[in-house]
Amino acid sequence: MSASKVDPSTAHLALPFFDDAHRELARGLLPWTAAQDVDERDDRAACRDWVKRLGDGGWLRYCVPAAFGGALEKLDSRALVLLRETLAFHSPLADFAFAMQGLGSGAITLAGSASQQAEYLSAVARGDKIAAFALSEPEAGSDVGAMAMQAIDTGTAWRLDGAKTWISNGGIADFYCVFAKTEPTGGTRGITAFIVDADTRGLDTSEHIQVMAPHPLATLRFGACEVPHGAQLGELNGGFKLAMRTLDIFRASVAAAALGMARRALSEAIAHAKSRRMFGQTLADFQLTQAKLGDMAALIDSAALLTYRAAWMRDEGERIGKPFGDYTAAAAMAKMCATENAQRVIDMAVQMHGGSGVQVGMKVESLYRDIRALRIYEGATEVQQLIIGKSVLRE
């Protein structure tokens, strides 16, 4: 069933977490997204297409502050949540394209110099430059301190040597926010961020990674890759904190992407249950079906409340100029519950479809593949459990 025939619920927009500006954003986004028709058989071409469309539509303006062509004065977590939830409902690849523009440029928004912000952020908002965030390495995923990639000051430039992997937009990005060790024995206190343009000599982005739900991923290899001193992003050895601050902004929006996929799975399940006839009645007439749909709805709403709360807490903290509650733990709860719940909801939708649920080309089949990665990237479920557990112990 096409996205144009399945509409997402908008009842959640009435919740007090949102204000009129957020509701207006959602009302404009819904028809725009439903009207898009992108050929996604080539994920790299499709992502470029989505970035252009999102830029032309003005939606990428929510990825940067107003001073650089953004829609709002500051990055707004609730706006990001609504955008990602709606885009993921219609196309997880559209959500990916949007999210990577924000995540890939987020460190520049937070810590970039005036010249860096002027050069990159406006282009990101227009969709003229594709952004990427390069933190993970073959032996350093959740354990960022184990990073091996080095940046050495040669006196005239920074020389980067090493590899990054699982890099979203790898191979199609115009620039990468790259994190490297500037103090080899400094652990997380010896990491610095750099902006590396895709055409920089010594950077190889050709090693693409194929995954079960196709989207652009690559391993980046840096061999005597030199960037000017002006490419340093933020403070020397302040890269770890910058990376965590960037991820903190977008963690609640990962939950929103899962929420959008789960809402789509429920919509598909409801439509199928109402139309599928068996034993003289529809599938929806069976109490067992009704019970499953009830489980799915409750799982979605519980995750939604955690997601919207986390986004609201971050925005409230920005408004008052200091942390509002334990946002990090709240975002971890949202990310963990939304992704885990969405996996369960989508699995139940596939089961309800029977044999057709595993047929390639069916929406629930592609959602089953799309959701799996969200339980891993930007902090696996187990990492979120540790964050939440430490927060509980502090209390």
Secondary structure by P-SEA (a helix, b strand, c coil): cccccbbbbccccccccccaaaaaaaaaaaaaaaacccccccaaaaaaaaaaaaaaacccccccccccccccccccaaaaaaaaaaaaaccaaaaaaaaaaaaaaccccccccaaaaaacaaaaaaccbbbbbbccccccccccccccbbbbccccbbbbbcccccccccccccccbbbbbcccccccccbbbbbbcccccccccccccccccccbbbbbbbcccccccccccccccaaaaaaaaaaaacaaaaaaaaaaaaaaaaaaaaaaaaccccccccccccaaaaaaaaaaaaaaaaaaaaaaaaaaaaaaaaaacccccaaaaaaaaaaaaaaaaaaaaaaaaaaaacccccccccaaaaaaaaacccccccccaaaaaaaaaaaaaac
